């Protein structure tokens, strides 16, 4: 019976080790995903800053073109401005697409982090439950061991009493 408890304790320890390994893997994954999310946030910031700077540069260049057009070649400047605006709009569309994709990826990563956090909480709760279960098994084992020791002592006392009684009977029989 004690061996059964020891086997169960061993299985529970093995399960705890597996849970700890899984928990460590999930923590590593959460850290990796958090880093990835931070990188995507940084990339979004860079793209946003670049877009703002491009907008400012566009405004400066447009202002320069307008002055130049007023002085000399208004038609040529208007054509260049239109081409520049088209180019800028294309770049802006690309930047906006990149930002949208980065935001979608960030959302996916945040969902993954939420799922992994929930899983970590579940495994942590399960780990605590297994720890309590091990403590209960240890307590049961200790109780059984104490009961076994008490029963052995009681049997030893009974044996000694029987042995003494047998010696007394043998002595009385010899005396008679």
Secondary structure, 3 states (H helix, E strand, C coil): CHHHHHHHHHHHHHHHHHHHHHHHHHHHHHHHHHHHHHHHHHHHHHHHHHHHHHHHHHHHHHHHHHHHHHHCCHHHHHHHHHHHHHHHHHHHHHHHHHHHHHHHHHHHHHHHHHHHHHHHHHHHHHHHHHHHHHHHHHHHHHHHHHHHHHHHHHHHHHHHHHHHHHHHHHHHHHHC
